[in-house]
């Protein structure tokens, strides 16, 4: 075996993380977009969540091998590690910044259907906006979009406060057959040890609930000598007080 030359050593040292390939795919995002997101969402303390949502969208775009892809908000929330409601709020802010384009699915009879998203180049966000008869500066655009997002964020917070008030009994699955079906789904996912499938499946049935967060909260009683059950968890999602079986102590 011949010793490696200095040039060969330099090539090896310069490989770094390598290059995207089918065996090692990458997703990428513009630093400028990340900086804009950080500056825009910092005032509402949503910068971390906003960056996570945007990075999750670049991952989905990479999976689709296109800047345009179709996904549900629940899937974006799962990949970003944030709640469903947070995704709704962040997507609106990213759309205001013209970093993304949303083609909303308005198919009749389909509730919370997946939308089609397109990641836009930053130069697109600098499209013609006029201020006092002249082209607005970049700071003017960011400030204006900031005002719009801030108002939207304040409205979301107000709605969240109203949502915490005592509400009417939760709608959703009422038939015994549907309840039993959901219980079977949970039992099968537990048997298969497939938490992701459990969350994704139930999220489509309960679009207004952060299922992952609800599951984590429901499992906490284990620490207090109570054993959660699939029926109890579904009851919790439906707004029915679950019955927890006490853990047997030998």
N, C-alpha and C positions, 0 to 999 in steps of 0.2 A: 504494500500500500504506500503510495507516494505521499510525502508530507504536504499539507495544505500550504498554498502560497499566501503572501500578505493580502493580495487582491481577493482571494477566496475567503479569507477571514473577514475582510471588510464586507463582502457580500452577505456572509452569515450574520454579522453584527447588525447590518442594516435591514434585515428582514423584519424585525420588530414584531408587530401583531400579524404580519402577513397580509394577504389580500383576500377580498371576498371571493368565495368559490362555493359550489354546491355543497361541499363537505363542511364549510365554515362560513355560512352566510352572515352578512352584516346588515344592520339598518343604520341610516345616517340622518342627521338633521343639521340645519344651518346654525352656526354659532350666532349669527345675527338674529335669527328667529328666537333663540333661547334668551339672548340679551333683551330683546323686545318684550318677551313674555315676562321675564323677571322684573323689568322696570314697570310694566303695565299692571301686573297683579300684586306687586309688593304692598301697595297702599291698602288693599283689602286682605292682606295676610294669606293670599291664595297662590303665591308664587311657586311654592313647592308642588302643590297639587296640579297647577297649570302646566308646569314643566313635565310632570309625570304623565299627564294626559297626552301632551304633545309627543313625548317620546314613545308612548304606547301606540299612538297613531302612526309614527314612522315605522314601528315594528310591523304593524298590520299592512302598511304600504309595501314594506319589504317582502312580506309573505305573498302579497298579490303581484309582486314584481311590477308595480305601477304606482304612480302618485294618486291614482283613483282606486278606491276600494269600497266595499259594502260591509258594514258591521253594525251590530246592535250596540246601544249605549251600555248595556249590561256587560258585553264582552270588553268594551273599552275600559269600563270601570274595573273589571277583573284584572286586566293587564296592567292598569295604572295603579292599582292598589288603593283606590278611593271609592267613595260611595256613588250610587247611581245619580243622586241629586247633585253631587259635586260635578259629575261629568256634564250634566245638563247645563249647569251654570258656566263651567269652563268653556264648553263648546261655543256657547253664545259669545263669550269674550274673545275667543280665537277668531270667530267669524267677523266680529266687529273690527278686529285688527287686520282683517283680510289675509290671515295666514292660512285659512282653510275655506273651502266652499262646501256647502251642505245642500245636497239634493234630497229633499225630504220625501219619504215614501208616504203618499196619501192614498194608498189603496183602500177602497171602501171595505169596511168590515175587518180590517187588520189593525189591531191595537198595538201601539208601540212597535211598529214594524222597523226593521233595520233601515238605516239611511245610507246614501252613497256620499262619501267624502272625497274631496280632492285637496291634497297639500299644495299650496300655492307658493311660488317663489316670493321672496321679500319685495322684489321690484314691483310685483303686482299690488302690494299693499301701498305703493307710492303712486297709485293711479290718480288721474286728474281730480284733485279736490281744490276748490278755489276759496280764497279767503279775502274779502274786501276787493274782489276783482282781480286778484293775483293768485298765483299758485301758492298753496299753503306750504309752509316749511315742514320738515319732518317732525319737529317738536310740536308744531300746531296740530298735526294729525294725531300724534300720540296723546296730546292733551285732550283733544276732542273725543277720541275713542275712549280715553280714560273716564271722561265724564259720563259717557253713555254706559260703560260697563259698571261704574260705581252706582248709578241709578238702578241698574238691573240687579246688582248685588244687594242693594238695600231692600228692593222689593222682595227678593228671594228670602232674605232674613226675616222680613215682616211675615211672609207666608209661612215660614218655618215656625215662628212664634204662635201663629194661629193654629198651626197643625198640632202643637203640643197641648192645646186646650182639649177638654173632653169632647169627643166626637161621637157621631152616630155609630152604631155597630158596623164593623167593617164588612164591606161586601166581599165578593170573591167567590170561592168555591163553596157551595152550600149543599149540594147533593151528596148523599152518603157515598154513592159510587165514586164521585170525584175525590172525596176525602180519602177513601180507601186506596184509590189509585196513587195519590200523592204519598201516602204512607208506604205503599209497596215500592215506590221509586226511592224513597229514603232508605228503606231496608236493604234494597239491592245495592245501592251505592255504598252503604256501610259494609255490606258483605264483600264488595269488590274493593273496598278501601279507596274509593274514587271520590275525593272531596270536590275536585274541580267539576266533575260531571254533575254532582249533586247541586252545587251552587248554580251552574249554568242552566240546568233544567228547571229548577225552582224559580230562578230569576225571571224566566220567561212567563211563569204563571203569576208571579207577584212583582210586576214591573215597577211598582212604587215603593218597594221595600228593598233595603240593602240586605240581601239574604246572607251574605258572608258575615256581616256584622251581627245580624240576628242569631246566626248559628253560634258564633263565638260567645255571645252573651248568654245563650241558652245552655251552653256547656258549663258555665261557671258554677251552677248549683252542685256540680260534682264535688266541688271543694267543701261543700257543707253537708255531705253525707246523703245527698239526693242523687238518684240515677235518672237522667233524662231519657226519654223514649222517642221513637219516630212519631208516634201519635201525638205526644206532647208538643213536639217541635212544630208539626203542622198546625196543631191547635193554636200555638203561639202566633204563627204567621197569619192565621185567620182571625186573630183577635179574641180567641177563646182561651180562658185561663187553663193552662195545661195541668194535668195531674202528674206529679212526679212521684215515682215509686221510691220509698226509702231503701237505701242500700242495706243489704243483709250483712250483719256482722257475725262472724263465727266465734 
